[in-house]
Amino acid sequence: MFKALLLEESGKETKASVQRLNENQLTNGDVLVKVDYSSLNYKDAMAITGKGKIVRQWPMVPGIDFAGTVLASDNPAHSIGDEVILTGWGVGEKYWGGMAEKACVKGEWLVPLPGTMSAKRAMAIGTAGLTAMLAVTALEEAGIKPDQGPILVTGATGGVGSIAVRLLAKAGFDVHAETGRRQHCDWLRELGASEVIDRAEFDKEPAALESQRWAGAIDAVGGRTLARILSQTQMNGAVAACGLAGGVSLNTTVMPFILRGVKLLGIDSVYVSKEKRISAWQRLQTSLPLDFEEQSEVYTLDQSITAAHDLLNGQLKGRVLIQP
């Protein structure tokens, strides 16, 4: 038996509860992992609270990422005792995820824990950190350099945004952080932002083209915010889009693309190749402060339901870990 947060469908509502489950209920893959840490992401919070259509099969164990140790394996790439990370691949949506003491997944979904990184540090970084690193790398590959002007990060107090601020600042970029949580301005400056911008500034319908402000941007919001960023991006700038907290619609024009050569870069952290994952994790190993994981909030499975509601209500900042 093992302990897990289980989501069940009750009419049109989601019922979340911590239960004891039997190991023979784990049928998704060929590697059994003892989960040391998972993390609470925006997508997890929407699944747990039932406020988003995240779960594809019922019942579901949420948790789109986890880090732990291999307990048993029928996959030649993984042996008992290996320390591994999983992010994405539909885990926590279509397949049982990491908010449990054990998880059974396909071996090809796992990547090795890099170097001396601990499971706690890996999940303090988690899907959010992987996404942020993929976005930073995409901007760099698009030719964006620190001397070209400021980089905007939206949703900056969230998991992706806060790590993106750190990574960009460490790489020498002038980072401007957008947030609706003015109480966290000092914290964002501590992370490396030179300026903090109120979210309300982007909650307006954009003109086809506005004054050029950003050499690049990492956007975790989408919707009207992304449209406004595109209209303000400099000549030959680039915007990495990696979230939809502000909506899935994008009401823009072709003007930024055909008159300024702006590039819109889609960031997929769910099905990105294993090679890119390993490369990103290797870089993440040395790109964040040594005490980074100690700056995260840690919750138990029993506390995770309340934490999910708090996250959606904007009461949490940075990274939130779940320790089964």
VEXMAR-96394 format. One line per 8 residues: number of its first residue (from 1); their letters; for each residue y, x, z of N, C-alpha, C, O. Coordinates in steps of 0.001 Angstrom, whole numbers. Atoms other than C-alpha are relative to their C-alpha. Example, Ala and Ser with C-alpha at 12.3 -4.5 7.8 and 13.67 -1.06 7.14 Angstrom:
# residues 2
1> as> -1190 890 0 -4500 12300 7800 1200 900 0 1181 1936 665 ~ -1190 -820 -60 -1060 13670 7140 1090 -770 730 2198 -261 899
//
This chain:
# residues 324
1> mfkallle> -1194 838 0 0 0 0 1257 882 0 1242 2009 495 ~ -1267 -727 -21 3597 1074 -540 1138 -1008 77 982 -2179 -269 ~ -1175 836 -213 7041 -292 205 882 23 -1242 1065 1076 -1853 ~ -832 74 1201 9309 -1511 -2621 990 -1146 121 743 -2119 833 ~ -925 1120 169 12335 -3657 -3362 -473 -787 -1213 -519 -252 -2321 ~ 556 816 1075 10959 -6508 -5452 967 -1119 -359 1473 -1830 509 ~ -838 1079 514 13010 -8845 -7625 -899 -1063 -613 -1761 -766 -1440 ~ 783 1114 526 11545 -12270 -8345 941 -1078 -517 2032 -1285 15
9> esgketka> -802 1063 600 12842 -15088 -10504 -296 -1315 715 -1450 -1732 825 ~ 127 1283 -684 13478 -18331 -8621 936 -989 -664 2122 -1050 -338 ~ -866 844 807 14738 -20949 -11036 878 865 -870 382 1662 -1667 ~ -927 -843 752 17853 -19395 -12511 598 1090 881 1547 1769 488 ~ -516 -989 -935 18409 -17157 -9511 -979 1158 181 -2173 1037 -90 ~ 814 -1176 -308 17164 -13692 -8554 -162 119 1500 817 114 2246 ~ 301 -182 -1416 15459 -13286 -5205 -427 1449 212 -1396 1912 -390 ~ 299 -1410 -284 15458 -9717 -3851 -507 133 1428 100 -397 2359
17> svqrlnen> 547 -207 -1337 13293 -8667 -912 -833 1272 28 -1394 1679 -989 ~ 832 -1189 -180 11551 -5581 463 -1398 -469 387 -1567 -1242 1330 ~ 1371 447 -219 7776 -6019 324 -957 1188 23 -613 2285 -418 ~ 1090 -961 84 4521 -4102 784 -844 -388 -1202 -1326 -1518 -1282 ~ 746 273 1222 2750 -3846 -2570 -1239 878 -65 -1329 1902 613 ~ 1235 -752 168 -679 -2633 -3631 151 971 -1162 743 641 -2190 ~ -136 -1026 1037 -932 561 -5657 -610 -430 -1331 -183 50 -2381 ~ 602 427 1270 -3134 -1190 -8236 926 -904 -808 596 -1274 -1935
25> qltngdvl> -1003 759 742 -47 -3213 -9226 844 913 -892 1607 437 -1733 ~ -748 -978 812 1402 -9 -10739 -819 323 -1248 -1793 1074 -1176 ~ 813 -129 1220 157 -114 -14332 782 498 -1207 293 412 -2333 ~ -864 -315 1137 3006 1218 -16463 -316 1308 -707 21 1458 -1882 ~ 84 -1311 608 1965 4798 -17095 -1189 821 438 -2157 308 998 ~ 1112 -905 -275 -238 7841 -16657 330 1060 1051 -451 1986 1270 ~ -381 -937 -1061 1643 9698 -13889 490 -804 1209 1395 -1630 1092 ~ -400 645 -1249 1927 8502 -10277 908 959 770 563 2120 986
33> vkvdyssl> -1010 -844 -641 5005 9801 -8458 359 -555 1375 593 -1754 1529 ~ -582 346 -1297 5988 9779 -4794 1511 113 -144 2029 1196 -420 ~ -1451 23 196 9662 8760 -4950 690 507 1266 524 -62 2345 ~ -774 -519 -1127 11891 10847 -2701 1372 -661 73 1838 -1031 1151 ~ -1311 654 68 15218 9387 -3860 118 -757 -1315 -393 -327 -2349 ~ -488 697 1184 16505 6800 -6294 1513 -82 179 2049 468 1141 ~ -1437 187 -189 20144 5859 -6829 377 -1410 -414 -336 -2062 -1177 ~ -481 1347 306 22124 2647 -7040 1080 100 -1063 2192 553 -791
41> nykdamai> -939 -10 1108 23810 2331 -10425 548 -1404 -233 45 -2380 323 ~ -608 1302 314 25996 -460 -11797 -1050 -961 -559 -1082 -2138 -200 ~ 1048 834 594 23045 -1740 -13829 -986 -483 1060 -1431 -1630 1016 ~ 888 400 -1093 20829 -1754 -10723 627 -1112 826 -36 -2089 1174 ~ -692 996 -815 23438 -3707 -8770 19 -1360 -691 -142 -2392 -40 ~ 8 1256 749 23642 -6325 -11516 -1390 -627 16 -1519 -1849 97 ~ 1371 519 -40 19847 -6645 -11536 -324 -586 1367 -888 -1677 1455 ~ 333 420 -1361 19538 -6942 -7748 722 -1293 370 142 -2174 1006
49> tgkgkivr> -783 1186 -342 22303 -9531 -7433 -215 -1157 -968 171 -2290 -683 ~ 200 1034 1007 21270 -11437 -10554 1244 -338 -777 1307 -1378 -1434 ~ -1267 285 680 24790 -11181 -11945 30 482 -1442 1026 296 -2142 ~ 88 -427 1391 23660 -9661 -15217 -1417 -173 -499 -2363 -131 287 ~ 1336 180 585 20751 -10207 -17597 -619 1367 -267 -740 1803 -1411 ~ 541 -1355 65 19208 -6829 -16854 -1517 -19 -58 -2125 671 -877 ~ 1462 21 -131 15623 -7661 -15910 -634 -706 -1201 -255 -1822 -1556 ~ 673 543 1184 13339 -8230 -18914 -1367 -595 321 -1877 -1430 -426
57> qwpmvpgi> 1304 518 -406 10077 -8909 -17073 -16 -200 1513 553 589 2268 ~ 77 327 -1426 9323 -10506 -13713 -1446 76 481 -2369 -159 -299 ~ -982 -555 -934 8653 -9550 -11015 374 1424 -398 -291 2031 -1238 ~ -498 -1323 375 10586 -6270 -11187 385 800 1231 994 280 2166 ~ -530 -970 -960 11135 -3228 -9015 1182 679 -677 991 1350 -1692 ~ -1165 -610 646 14702 -2089 -9812 44 1507 234 -822 2080 895 ~ -167 -1449 -152 15939 1485 -9983 -191 706 -1318 -1320 1013 -1702 ~ 96 -575 1348 16760 3032 -13363 -207 1509 28 -330 2141 -1021
65> dfagtvla> 288 -1440 -84 16226 6562 -12051 -648 327 1336 -548 -435 2298 ~ 570 -496 -1254 14349 8523 -9423 -380 1464 -154 -498 1988 -1262 ~ 502 -1376 -40 13276 12010 -8381 -1079 55 1068 -950 -564 2125 ~ 1088 -66 -967 10044 12874 -6625 -1068 999 -406 -832 1902 -1208 ~ 1103 -939 164 6685 14625 -6618 -1222 -704 -565 -1563 -1808 -138 ~ 1182 583 641 3622 13975 -8783 -1161 -58 993 -1543 950 1587 ~ 1155 210 -871 753 12494 -6752 -1314 19 -768 -2339 465 -253 ~ 1196 35 856 -1718 11988 -9615 462 -45 -1443 1522 -594 -1742
73> sdnpahsi> -424 -53 1396 -1630 12579 -13361 -1185 18 -956 -2147 762 -766 ~ 920 -46 1130 -3644 11806 -16482 692 564 -1226 174 485 -2340 ~ -790 -573 1088 -980 13516 -18577 -54 1522 110 276 2065 1165 ~ 157 -1462 -76 -1599 17207 -19453 1295 755 268 1263 1918 670 ~ -1275 -683 -210 2110 17995 -19193 417 26 1466 1359 729 1832 ~ -409 93 -1400 2232 17154 -15478 -1196 148 926 -2263 -419 692 ~ 1068 -260 -969 173 18342 -12522 419 -484 1384 1605 -655 1664 ~ -279 410 -1374 -119 17232 -8906 896 1048 658 633 2248 582
81> gdeviltg> -939 -896 -666 2767 18701 -6941 1244 313 -810 2213 839 -264 ~ -1192 -231 823 5198 18932 -9873 1159 -854 512 974 -2013 882 ~ -1205 743 -359 8752 17919 -8984 680 -457 -1280 935 346 -2178 ~ -448 591 1271 10174 15578 -11615 1181 -939 200 1470 -1394 1307 ~ -1117 953 55 13147 13413 -12596 -303 -1020 -1083 -849 -677 -2132 ~ 32 1008 1043 13164 10138 -14471 1338 -716 -51 1876 -1126 978 ~ -1178 841 250 16214 8436 -15979 -241 -781 -1285 -766 -243 -2259 ~ 46 795 1226 16310 5598 -18484 -1368 -503 -403 -2217 -785 442
89> wgvgekyw> 1249 453 611 13486 4531 -20818 -357 -1456 338 -1508 -1863 180 ~ 269 1395 -327 13840 901 -19690 -592 -203 1380 -918 -1330 1753 ~ 509 107 -1370 12593 1675 -16168 1036 -745 847 2235 -484 752 ~ -900 837 -786 14047 -832 -13710 493 -1211 -759 1204 -2052 -208 ~ -356 1148 839 14512 -3282 -16592 -1260 -637 -592 -1523 -1824 -396 ~ 1262 466 602 11221 -3575 -18512 -1219 496 781 -2283 -124 760 ~ 1094 -613 -759 9086 -1332 -16280 456 224 1435 1637 454 1696 ~ -360 -168 -1401 8951 -1012 -12518 672 1354 237 249 2385 -286
97> ggmaekac> -852 -1168 -152 11548 1465 -11311 -123 737 1320 -1164 708 1976 ~ 40 -996 -1056 12480 3866 -8559 299 -468 1407 214 332 2339 ~ -300 462 -1361 13427 1671 -5598 -1290 -409 701 -1503 -1572 1041 ~ 1311 186 -607 9990 2061 -4092 -496 1356 485 32 2397 95 ~ 565 -1255 -476 7911 4649 -2281 -823 697 -1078 -1010 1913 -1026 ~ 794 -572 1087 5799 5150 -5431 402 -650 -1325 865 -1790 -1364 ~ -240 519 1341 6250 4738 -9182 -1047 582 -943 -1461 1731 -789 ~ 956 -463 1004 3822 4983 -12104 642 -146 -1365 979 -1255 -1780
105> vkgewlvp> -747 -1 1256 5384 5949 -15427 -701 873 -1039 -1649 1594 -726 ~ 543 -838 1062 4616 7585 -18755 500 1432 166 1678 1669 430 ~ -351 -1395 -197 4555 11349 -18552 1109 496 -900 1890 1363 -507 ~ -1030 -468 934 6773 11762 -21616 1401 -427 424 2389 58 -126 ~ -1317 414 -506 9583 10017 -19713 548 961 1045 1734 908 1368 ~ -390 -872 -1098 9686 12717 -17045 532 1338 -499 85 1854 -1524 ~ -446 -1374 241 11619 15981 -17051 -146 761 1306 -44 165 2377 ~ 172 -778 -1235 11064 18828 -14575 1311 124 767 2387 208 175
113> lpgtmsak> -1158 -265 -850 13426 19227 -11650 429 1442 -271 -376 2357 -98 ~ -388 -1357 410 15490 22253 -12751 204 955 1165 768 591 2197 ~ -265 -1076 -946 15492 25506 -10821 -319 -351 1430 -1419 -807 1742 ~ 164 285 -1423 15978 25083 -7100 648 -1321 411 853 -1574 1598 ~ -646 1278 -299 17591 21652 -7365 -916 -881 840 -2106 -1000 548 ~ 777 910 -843 16445 19250 -4649 -24 -1396 -603 798 -1728 -1457 ~ 70 1381 476 15399 15656 -5273 1262 -762 393 1747 -1600 -366 ~ -1219 683 -440 18406 14501 -3262 1177 344 -903 1953 -535 -1278
121> ramaigta> -1091 -398 889 20809 16523 -5403 -189 -613 -1382 773 -1048 -2015 ~ 271 573 1323 19095 15307 -8573 450 -1445 -73 1012 -1865 -1085 ~ -405 1403 33 19713 11687 -7625 1465 -205 375 2051 -1229 23 ~ -1449 49 -178 23225 12383 -6367 677 135 -1365 1748 -424 -1601 ~ -465 -116 1395 23725 13379 -10009 -500 -1214 -785 301 -1983 -1319 ~ 625 1190 550 21291 10803 -11414 380 -367 -1427 893 455 -2187 ~ -346 511 1328 21751 8673 -14511 1487 141 -268 1899 444 -1388 ~ -1452 -97 162 25500 8688 -13902 406 1410 -415 1200 1588 -1338
129> gltamlav> -341 -1378 329 25697 12477 -13955 -515 424 -1355 169 1133 -2093 ~ 540 -300 1325 23426 12764 -16968 892 -591 -1076 1210 77 -2060 ~ -879 667 969 25603 10252 -18829 1326 733 -124 1825 949 -1228 ~ -1269 -720 16 28770 12088 -17821 -120 1329 -738 762 1686 -1519 ~ 185 -1280 676 27370 15437 -18992 -197 -188 -1501 337 585 -2297 ~ 177 279 1421 26233 13951 -22307 1340 -323 -655 1586 68 -1796 ~ -1313 353 538 29756 12561 -22777 894 1229 -130 1571 1401 -1144 ~ -796 -1234 59 31449 15875 -21946 -476 878 -1158 337 1420 -1907
137> taleeagi> 565 -800 1081 29094 17690 -24329 377 -570 -1364 672 178 -2295 ~ -368 640 1268 29829 15147 -27075 1449 300 -365 1751 554 -1531 ~ -1401 -331 278 33577 15753 -26737 124 1451 -456 847 1753 -1405 ~ -52 -1412 373 33043 19510 -26882 -545 211 -1407 31 968 -2188 ~ 585 -127 1334 30815 19189 -29947 880 -611 -1075 774 -256 -2249 ~ -961 593 947 33531 17060 -31568 1229 882 -183 2149 533 -921 ~ -1085 -959 184 35854 20046 -31257 1149 -136 975 2187 497 784 ~ -1082 193 -968 37933 18905 -28268 43 1181 961 -967 1548 1561
145> kpdqgpil> -174 -1186 -845 39340 21863 -26325 1089 -258 1041 1960 -1104 837 ~ -955 230 -1088 41334 22109 -23076 1468 114 -397 2313 -556 196 ~ -1403 -205 347 44530 23266 -24818 562 -1074 -940 1710 -972 -1372 ~ -445 1023 939 44747 20151 -27013 693 -1183 665 1310 -2003 -15 ~ -664 1101 -686 46007 17772 -24337 -908 -644 1025 -2056 -233 1191 ~ 760 617 -1097 44853 15495 -21519 -1207 -810 -474 -1231 -1349 -1580 ~ 1187 834 220 41453 13788 -21327 56 -1151 1004 216 -929 2204 ~ 3 1174 -861 41375 10254 -19954 -1428 -344 404 -2333 -330 -431
153> vtgatggv> 1278 496 -494 38463 9105 -17775 247 -1369 617 1031 -1491 1558 ~ -163 1339 -555 38214 5367 -17120 -1125 -319 982 -2186 306 962 ~ 985 312 -1035 36360 3754 -14247 -266 1208 859 -1416 1491 1196 ~ 156 -1345 -559 36991 7029 -12467 -578 34 1404 -1064 1082 1830 ~ 601 -23 -1330 35844 5984 -8997 -1484 -347 -36 -2164 -244 985 ~ 1414 300 140 32435 4930 -10328 -840 1255 -124 -314 2368 -112 ~ 903 -1133 73 29381 7135 -10645 253 884 -1206 434 2093 -1062 ~ -228 -774 1225 29876 8197 -14278 1392 612 11 1561 1802 -252
161> gsiavrll> -1382 -460 55 33647 8444 -14014 298 1123 964 945 2101 590 ~ -320 -1017 -1001 33807 10466 -10811 -643 1339 -340 -41 2392 -124 ~ 648 -1253 394 31289 13021 -12080 656 564 -1250 804 1779 -1374 ~ -694 -468 1207 33037 13181 -15471 1299 704 361 1636 1721 -245 ~ -1240 -655 -448 36317 14016 -13681 -303 1413 484 398 2360 126 ~ 380 -1322 -522 34598 16892 -11867 -377 964 -1125 92 2101 -1174 ~ 500 -869 1066 32858 18238 -14968 1132 455 -922 1199 1627 -1290 ~ -1108 -340 900 35971 18124 -17158 972 963 673 1438 1918 51
169> akagfdvh> -924 -887 -717 38172 19722 -14498 -587 1403 104 128 2389 -81 ~ 645 -1314 -106 35653 22537 -13996 14 726 -1346 89 1954 -1395 ~ -16 -600 1337 35611 23091 -17781 1414 338 -473 1591 839 -1583 ~ -1364 -402 321 39397 23562 -17739 865 -1057 -640 1978 -752 -1071 ~ -780 1072 614 40575 20200 -19071 1011 -588 990 802 -565 2203 ~ -992 748 -768 43664 18345 -17857 -501 -1448 50 -487 -2142 -966 ~ 669 1296 -121 42056 15148 -16521 931 -1047 587 1531 -842 1641 ~ -733 1147 -507 43833 11822 -16127 -1028 -1087 318 -1832 -1462 -535
177> aetgrrqh> 1014 944 -473 41826 9296 -14111 577 -1408 89 1628 -1620 694 ~ -414 1413 -50 42122 5515 -14580 -848 -735 1023 -2070 -590 1046 ~ 729 779 -985 41202 3201 -11714 810 -1212 430 2038 -1222 344 ~ -672 1153 -590 41976 -183 -10230 3 88 1512 487 -824 2182 ~ 117 -172 -1451 41332 1158 -6718 999 1061 466 657 2232 631 ~ -1073 -935 -324 44617 2723 -5726 -236 732 1317 330 1801 1544 ~ 271 -649 -1290 43279 3535 -2254 -783 1297 -165 -891 2083 777 ~ 804 -1204 238 41146 6264 -3848 740 1064 -816 123 2011 -1305
185> cdwlrelg> -764 -958 814 43971 8134 -5627 -116 1427 511 -310 2355 -274 ~ 73 -1353 -558 43899 11094 -3254 -1375 607 -250 -1489 1792 -561 ~ 1368 -481 231 40120 11371 -3599 -168 455 -1442 -785 1491 -1689 ~ 123 -367 1411 40364 11441 -7409 734 1311 -284 277 2115 -1096 ~ -711 -1272 163 42924 14237 -7204 -814 1148 592 -812 2257 59 ~ 873 -1016 -582 40545 16129 -4929 -1135 365 -954 -1586 1510 -972 ~ 1066 -264 971 37885 15798 -7640 484 841 -1171 -318 1489 -1845 ~ -526 -806 1093 40221 17440 -10154 954 -703 -931 1437 -93 -1885
193> asevidra> -937 719 871 42404 14732 -11708 1425 462 275 1829 586 1431 ~ -1401 -389 -173 45988 15836 -12319 886 -1232 124 1953 -1175 736 ~ -743 1256 -108 47171 12221 -12672 -976 -1153 185 -2103 -1104 -307 ~ 785 1205 -175 45847 8820 -11599 801 -1165 -570 1964 -1359 -219 ~ -669 1073 727 46688 5812 -13774 -577 -1345 422 -1793 -1490 551 ~ 443 1328 -407 46532 2164 -12733 -696 -720 -1141 -245 -683 -2286 ~ 787 737 992 43948 55 -14538 835 -1032 -763 592 -1279 -1945 ~ -804 1058 617 46557 -2628 -15251 700 474 -1265 1000 -324 -2153
201> efdkepaa> -676 -545 1177 48190 -313 -17771 -824 -180 -1274 -272 -216 -2374 ~ 874 122 1163 45156 -730 -20058 -487 -1433 -225 -1190 -1712 -1196 ~ 451 1384 112 44593 -4437 -19500 991 -829 -815 1428 -1897 -386 ~ -931 664 903 46858 -5419 -22396 -530 133 -1419 -1211 1105 -1749 ~ 417 -95 1401 46223 -6160 -26043 704 1186 -652 1928 1284 -572 ~ -631 -1170 610 46825 -2909 -27941 605 -311 -1360 194 -1242 -2052 ~ -478 12 1377 48885 -2432 -31032 -1006 767 -842 -1866 1464 -302 ~ 932 -718 878 47048 -1069 -34074 63 1497 271 -965 2172 321
209> lesqrwag> -209 -1398 -384 48540 2341 -33244 1106 46 1034 2129 -624 896 ~ -1027 -222 -1010 50458 3411 -30154 310 1488 70 -279 2283 -662 ~ -360 -1410 -139 52041 6686 -29074 -1242 822 342 -2096 388 1115 ~ 1161 -853 -199 49554 9546 -29119 52 640 1398 999 1349 1738 ~ 20 -501 -1377 48542 10417 -25546 -1202 885 315 -1070 1867 1045 ~ 1236 -621 -471 44922 11586 -25307 -651 872 -1067 -844 449 -2207 ~ 808 -840 894 43130 14518 -26876 -1409 -567 -90 -2091 -430 -1106 ~ 1324 610 -39 39979 12706 -25846 -114 -903 1203 796 -969 2029
217> aidavggr> 215 895 -1140 38537 10214 -23404 -1489 -213 219 -2292 -132 -711 ~ 1335 471 -346 35362 9254 -21586 196 -1385 599 793 -1533 1665 ~ -252 1383 -402 35304 5478 -21280 -1262 -686 490 -2241 -810 -246 ~ 1122 724 -586 32953 3622 -18944 298 -1485 150 -451 -2207 806 ~ -457 1369 -192 34803 308 -19210 -245 -879 -1220 -745 -1997 -1088 ~ 171 803 1209 34736 -875 -22832 1080 -1056 -135 2128 -974 505 ~ -916 1121 156 36464 -4060 -23975 1404 398 -401 1605 1304 -1210 ~ -1408 -215 336 40248 -4143 -24131 446 1416 350 1284 1995 -342
225> tlarilsq> -352 -1364 -399 40485 -804 -22304 -345 992 -1097 476 1840 -1446 ~ 408 -913 1066 38525 1006 -25015 878 -169 -1234 1255 816 -1869 ~ -864 249 1166 40594 -655 -27755 1362 669 187 1910 1243 -754 ~ -1311 -593 -256 43807 533 -26103 -74 1525 -50 836 2177 -562 ~ 172 -1457 43 42488 4075 -25669 -28 486 -1442 631 1467 -1786 ~ 98 -403 1408 41596 4275 -29359 1373 12 -667 1668 900 -1465 ~ -1325 77 624 45128 3232 -30326 926 1095 500 1943 1377 -134 ~ -852 -1025 -590 46571 5981 -28097 -551 1417 -184 76 2385 246
233> tqmngava> 619 -1316 136 44235 8839 -29052 692 825 -1075 1082 311 -2123 ~ -717 -910 894 45787 11851 -30741 -738 209 -1319 -1905 -154 -1467 ~ 578 -380 1274 45181 13033 -34281 -1245 857 218 -1210 1839 959 ~ 1281 -707 -67 41546 14212 -34652 -590 45 1412 -1397 917 1731 ~ 566 93 -1339 40805 13217 -31067 -1344 -706 -17 -1822 -1125 -1072 ~ 1323 623 -86 37527 11758 -29820 -116 -773 1309 422 -372 2342 ~ 224 848 -1168 36474 9026 -27416 -1500 -207 161 -2168 -690 -753 ~ 1418 206 -296 33031 8978 -25797 -144 -1307 772 375 -1438 1881
241> acglaggv> 176 1312 -613 32008 5395 -24999 -1366 -72 661 -2389 149 14 ~ 1271 -40 -725 29356 5048 -22301 -161 -1135 996 -1051 -1083 1845 ~ 121 1088 -965 29920 1793 -20425 628 -1285 -474 1334 -1314 -1482 ~ -500 1318 394 30782 -1892 -20548 441 -833 1191 367 -2061 1159 ~ -413 717 -1206 32102 -2765 -17087 1109 -1000 -288 1256 -1987 432 ~ -1102 886 343 35101 -4402 -18772 -306 -955 -1133 574 -1698 -1568 ~ 370 921 1065 33185 -6274 -21461 -607 694 -1194 -409 1893 -1393 ~ 701 -564 1151 31131 -5771 -24609 787 -129 -1297 440 514 -2288
249> slnttvmp> -783 187 1223 33743 -6895 -27149 909 1202 -242 1359 1859 696 ~ -930 -1067 367 35838 -4356 -29027 903 -509 -1120 541 -474 -2296 ~ -961 571 947 38873 -5904 -30707 1005 1080 -391 2049 1239 242 ~ -853 -1095 435 40395 -2994 -32583 196 -73 -1509 -235 -1033 -2149 ~ -194 -81 1448 41432 -1979 -36104 -544 1335 -492 -948 2186 300 ~ 461 -1280 566 40423 804 -38460 1098 1061 34 847 2218 -301 ~ -1140 -917 93 43872 2403 -38120 -201 1337 739 97 2384 163 ~ 187 -1306 -656 42989 5052 -35473 -975 901 -747 -861 2125 -691
257> filrgvkl> 1036 -778 677 40018 6124 -37598 472 552 -1347 166 1691 -1700 ~ -365 -438 1351 41603 6299 -41044 1367 678 -78 1646 1386 -1046 ~ -1311 -639 19 45144 7411 -40131 107 1192 946 942 2074 751 ~ -47 -1113 -953 44443 9736 -37202 -1317 770 70 -1397 1791 753 ~ 1279 -705 -28 40827 10741 -37789 -680 -38 1350 -1450 862 1683 ~ 606 125 -1328 39819 9535 -34318 -1503 -264 -130 -1940 -1026 -992 ~ 1456 171 0 36092 9736 -33588 -425 -802 1227 -46 -473 2351 ~ 574 788 -1089 34303 7092 -31491 -1461 407 140 -2266 200 -768
265> lgidsvyv> 1323 -586 -228 31187 8666 -29974 -795 -873 968 -396 -1045 2120 ~ 857 798 -875 28433 6456 -28585 -912 892 819 -1560 1788 277 ~ 823 -811 -907 26644 7919 -25551 -1187 -831 478 -1022 -1809 1207 ~ 1232 677 -409 23041 6808 -25080 -751 892 978 -1256 1950 602 ~ 741 -781 -983 21478 8053 -21868 -1373 -597 284 -2146 -29 1055 ~ 1275 672 -265 18518 5636 -21939 -1132 602 -833 -2205 903 -311 ~ 1051 -485 899 16585 6894 -24969 328 1354 -625 -293 1743 -1614 ~ -343 -1322 510 18219 10287 -25544 -1234 909 53 -2100 746 913
273> skekrisa> 1183 -846 124 15737 12988 -26534 -239 845 1249 686 1147 2003 ~ 368 -824 -1149 13866 15029 -23936 703 1348 -40 1098 1878 998 ~ -664 -1301 148 15390 18235 -25328 1442 -68 513 1895 830 1223 ~ -1388 147 -447 18937 16950 -24732 68 -258 1500 996 193 2172 ~ 37 239 -1442 17983 15724 -21267 -154 1315 760 589 1586 1703 ~ 260 -1264 -693 16604 19112 -20230 1220 906 -69 1579 1545 920 ~ -1196 -820 164 19661 20895 -21632 1113 -470 932 1782 343 1570 ~ -1041 552 -864 22010 18554 -19762 -286 284 1471 620 639 2224
281> wqrlqtsl> 353 -253 -1400 20116 18936 -16482 165 1478 362 573 1806 1476 ~ -190 -1425 -261 20155 22719 -16795 1480 305 231 1831 1090 1112 ~ -1435 -227 -152 23922 22629 -17204 533 -637 1291 1403 -75 1956 ~ -431 688 -1212 24352 20126 -14359 -353 791 1264 285 639 2305 ~ 468 -778 -1143 22517 22529 -12065 1108 867 590 1150 1091 1799 ~ -1033 -932 -453 25566 24821 -11888 1420 -529 -188 2383 199 52 ~ -1328 523 351 28456 22511 -12854 647 -824 1099 1788 -1261 946 ~ -529 823 -1078 28934 20643 -9578 -17 784 1306 -783 1739 1436
289> pldfeeqs> -70 -753 -1263 29820 21797 -6034 -1349 105 696 -2207 -764 537 ~ 1266 -233 -678 27023 23196 -3891 -327 -1116 993 -1496 -1413 1237 ~ 229 1060 -991 27502 20407 -1338 133 -1388 -618 368 -2363 95 ~ -252 1269 699 27741 17656 -3962 -823 -1156 569 -303 -2253 769 ~ 863 1081 -477 24770 15671 -2658 393 -495 1388 103 -1636 1746 ~ -397 410 -1343 26221 15626 861 1199 -942 -35 1545 -1543 982 ~ -1141 900 137 29190 13651 -462 -428 -1404 -434 417 -2276 -634 ~ 524 1306 400 26939 10723 -1441 -365 -826 1224 -689 -286 2281
297> evytldqs> 451 908 -1047 26180 7674 670 -1496 -255 -190 -1947 -470 -1315 ~ 1447 204 75 22466 7238 1491 -366 -1305 714 22 -1529 1861 ~ 433 1283 -551 20914 3797 2057 -1522 -95 -55 -2169 555 -876 ~ 1431 290 47 17403 2592 2843 -258 -1156 -961 681 -1797 -1434 ~ 332 1161 827 15548 13 769 534 -1282 631 1050 -2152 -71 ~ -459 1203 -681 16420 -2592 3400 1517 -190 -126 2006 -1319 -81 ~ -1457 73 124 20125 -1770 2996 467 -143 -1446 1646 -393 -1699 ~ -387 -78 1413 20058 -1676 -805 570 -1311 -549 1423 -1287 -1437
305> itaahdll> -491 1282 511 20659 -5408 -1349 1481 -172 341 2284 -552 -511 ~ -1414 68 -407 23903 -5365 650 828 1013 -774 1944 714 -1199 ~ -720 -1042 732 24907 -2112 -1040 274 -421 -1439 1329 -100 -1988 ~ -191 467 1373 24427 -3718 -4473 1186 -946 -92 2002 -837 -1007 ~ -1150 920 -16 26860 -6507 -3608 1306 767 237 2320 489 -403 ~ -1205 -787 -282 29338 -3985 -2164 450 784 -1220 1647 895 -1483 ~ -353 -775 1189 29181 -1879 -5326 715 -881 -1020 1742 -482 -1567 ~ -616 899 972 29984 -4846 -7578 1351 -527 467 2205 -884 -345
313> ngqlkgrv> -1278 466 -550 32796 -5884 -5242 1025 1115 142 2104 907 698 ~ -947 -1112 -15 34430 -2467 -5591 203 637 1355 1229 1274 1593 ~ -159 -531 -1343 33814 -1465 -1987 -636 1378 185 -514 1979 1252 ~ 623 -1312 -69 31877 1725 -2767 640 926 -1023 1183 469 -2029 ~ -514 -976 949 32966 4915 -4483 -1020 1101 -176 -1845 1344 705 ~ 884 -1128 222 31119 7814 -6029 -1454 -413 -122 -1763 -1477 -660 ~ 1429 200 181 27340 8048 -5828 -650 -600 1240 -312 -251 2371 ~ 717 684 -1065 25037 5861 -3760 -1499 269 -199 -2054 -54 -1249
321> liqp> 1422 -344 87 21468 7062 -3041 -840 -1007 782 -399 -1570 1784 ~ 971 825 -694 18444 5022 -2050 -1178 905 373 -1771 1557 -486 ~ 1111 -818 -488 15828 6771 106 -1130 -930 462 -1067 -1489 1557 ~ 1073 948 -335 12595 4733 69 -722 349 1288 -1644 -360 1690
//
